[in-house]
Amino acid sequence: TPVVLASQDPPEDPKIIFHRQPHAPDTQLTVGDIDSETLQSAKIFWVSACSLSSGETGKSAIAWLNQRGRNSESIIDLDYRPSFWPNIEAARVAAQEAIAMCTIAIGNIAECQVALGISDPQEAATELLKRGVRIAIVKMGGDGVLLATAQERIVIAPLAIKLVCGLGAGDAFGGALVHGLLSGWELKQIGEFANAAGAYLASELMCSDAMPTIEILNNFIDTGGKRL
């Protein structure tokens, strides 16, 4: 695992420094590291756009998505770290290649701008749907979360929290999103649960150590973001 340093300056958008040279282990995954049966049987396959940036892992991730096709749920997280890429155009090309093989795309406004050249949330969602995903999710910060399909669009209002640290909020959001999908929930319930998970983590100092349980999140939603 490569070394990562984080600075809470500012807390809502911590600065992250990655020490990945010359070859970080997470860039060296090969296609054979996931056998075909496991790849095809996975109910959800999640790929971060960061993994597409370099090394064997980037090639392998595209190959895995191609093998799964759109018959199975595959998610592209448009996560963007400038230091991973030579330029925005390279990141955009890679993201769009992955989007074309995924069923769900998720990103914040800045990440949609990188991937699509579009910063308006509604327009970004429309473009993602045009590119073939069945669910487009745009995280809008203080304006909440937009979830869009061909049939409906839902905006989940933000929860009023005291922001402590933004690190890990996206991971919590993603984990809760996957839980909702696997549980067969309606789009609104999935959005509310994922939104609450991200908000809860952002109100904590720690990252993985502070990940909430289902019970904690249900209480957090019921109280509108207040702690019991």
N, C-alpha and C positions, 0 to 999 in steps of 0.2 A: 504494500500500500504506500503510495507516495506521501511525502510530508506536505501538510497544508497548514498555513498560518492564517488566522482571521483577526481582523481588527474591527471593533464596533464603532466605526466612524464613517457614517452615522449608523445608529442601531438598526434603522429600518432597511439599510442597504449596506451590510458589512463588507469591508474590503477583504478579498481573499487572495492569498499568494500561494501558488502551487509550485512545488519543487519536483519537476517531472523529468529532468534531463539526467542521463542521455536517453534512457528508455524506461519509462515507468511500467511496472508490471501490468497495470490495467490496460496498457496499450498493446499487449502482446497476445491477446486471446486469438486462437485460431478456430476455424469453422468446426474442426473435429472436437473441440472442447465441449460442445453440446451435441449429444447423439441425436439422430433423426427422430427416434421415438419420443424422447423427452421434449424435443422442440415442437413436434406436432401435437403432442398430448397436452401441452401447457394451455390452460384455459385463457390466460392472459400473458402476453409477452411485452415487456416494457423496455424501450430503448431511449436512452438520453442522447440528444443531439451532440453532446460533448464527446460521446464515445466514437463519433464518426470522424473526429478531427485528425487522428493520426494513427500510425502503426497498423498492425494486423487486425486489431479490434475493429477499426472502422470498416475494413473490407468484410470482416466476418459478420458484423451486425447487419450490413446490407444483404449479405448472402442468407442470413437467418430469416430476415423479413421476407425475402424473395421466396424462400422455401415454404414459409407459412402461408403466404398470399393473404387475401382478405377473407378467406373462409373461416379463419380464427381471429379472435380479438388481439390486435397488436396496437400498441400505443407508442406514439412518438412524443417525447417530452422535448419541447423546443429550447430547452435549457441552453443558454449561450454564455460562454466565458471568453472574452476577447483574447486573452493570452493563449488560448488553445489554437487560434486560427491565424493564418497569414493576413487575411482581410475578410471583410464582411461578405464579399461575393462568394468566397470559397465556402463559408458557413451556409450561405443561402442555397447554393447548389446542392450541398449535401443534405440539408434539411428537406428540400423539395423532393429529392430522390426518395427519402424515407417516407415522407408524407404520402407519396404515390402508392406505397405498399401497406399503409396502416389504416386502421378503422377508426382510430381516435387520435386527435391531435390536441395538445395542451400547451399553453404558453402565456406569459404575461404580455402586456402591450409592447414593451421593448423587444421581446423575443419574436413577436409576430412581425414587427418592423424589419428585423433582421431576416427572418425566414421568407417573408412575402413582399416586403417593401410597403406594407400597409400598417398604419398605426391606429386607425379607427377600429374599435372592437367589433362593431357590427359588420363592417366591411371585411375585416379579417376573418370572421366566422363564415361569412358568405363565401369567401375565396377558398377556405379550407374545405367547405362542403362541396364546392365545385370540383375540387381536386380529389374527391371520392371518399373522404372520411364520413362516417355515419354520425359521429359526435365531434363538434368543435368546442373547445373550452378556452375561454380567454379570461385570464385573471386580471382584474382592473384595479387592484390596489384598494384605495379608499372608496371606490365606487362599486365594490363587490365582485361578483363572478358571473360571467355570461356563459351559459350552456346552450348550444344550438344543435338542432337536428333539422332534417328536411321538413318535419312536421311542426316543430315548436321551438320557441326561444324563451329562455327563462333567465332572469337576472336575480341572483341571490344577493340580498343586501348585506353589507359588511356588519360585523359585530363590533360594538363599541368596547375596545380593549385599551389597556395601557401597554404600548409596545415596549418590549424590553430588548429583544434581539430577533432579527429576521432570519437568522441561520436555522435551517431545518424546517421552516414553515412550508416550503414547497414539497419536501419529502413527506411531511405529515399529511398535506393535502393529497398527494399521490397515493399514499397508503390507504387513506380513507376512501378515496375514489375507487380504488380497486376492490375494497371491501364491499362498497355499495353495488358495484357491477356484478361481483360474484354472488351477491345476495339477491340479485334480480330486482332491485328497487327501481321505482320510477325516477325519472330524470331530476325532478325537484328535490326529492329526498337525498339522492346522491350528492347533488350540489350543496345542499344545506350541511350535510355531514362532512364533506370535504372542506367546505369553507370554514366550518367550526374547527376542524382539526388544524388547519393552517393558522387560524387566529389564536387558538390555544397555545400552540408552540411559540408563536411570536410574542406571547405574553410571558414566556419563560426565558430564563437565562441560558439554560443548557439546551442541547440539541437532542441527541438520541436518548439521553437519560430522562428527558421530560416528555417523551411521546405518550399521549393520552390513551387510556383504555376506552372501550366502547361505552362503558357506564359513565365515565367522566365526560365524554363528549355529549352523550344524551342529556346529562344534567346541564352542561355548558350551553347547549342549544335551548333547552327549556327555560333557562334563566336569562337568555339574551346576551350571553357572554359574561355573566357574573359567576364568581366562585361560590360554591356552597360551603 
